[in-house]
């Protein structure tokens, strides 16, 4: 359920909390099939999120019950692709009908927790993950690609990291990056815009005590024939020593144009 304290001022679920629901679904799904985090940690292995893209038609409203479906689309030696669907029910004249809020795509790597290097996914239970690949279930959103940024991106914020930013792997939590990126826009901005799509690609780890610097540039859509309600912003996040941690693309919908 979209708990009220997990929703923003508009009464809709925070994107960060939706990200947590997706990661929880991934853990429940993998654990039930023998390649979950609890087992992997016992053999010095762990899943690490490499990429995540979420595209929503709308966000669930407070008190709305919804389900997160997840399935493995493909697996390679070091990476696996996992998809998500956010679904619920809506009342109609003929009773309850399925409602799709949106979809997600993710790419995961398996690492050795001591060396922090990628390790062979197929070495777990003789490649058992192959038994759970679903190739015929649709995920109709773009896979996304590398977020391209130039040298003119503007430094818009630098923040410190603390206890609440750190996850079980000892580095800055994947969802915390999402929250920090979406905090780059003020509250009033979200009164006139909604998040259509969020992408993030994780490049290097950051740890508690690191400062994170956020560089942003707006994609040029001046060549479009008519005003578009969609605008994309690209963000690069750099840690204290200058290493790039991740890149993100946020596609915003201007609800004023729609009105």
Order of alpha helices (4+ residues) and beta strands (2+ residues): alpha-alpha-beta-beta-beta-beta-beta-alpha-beta-beta-beta-beta-alpha
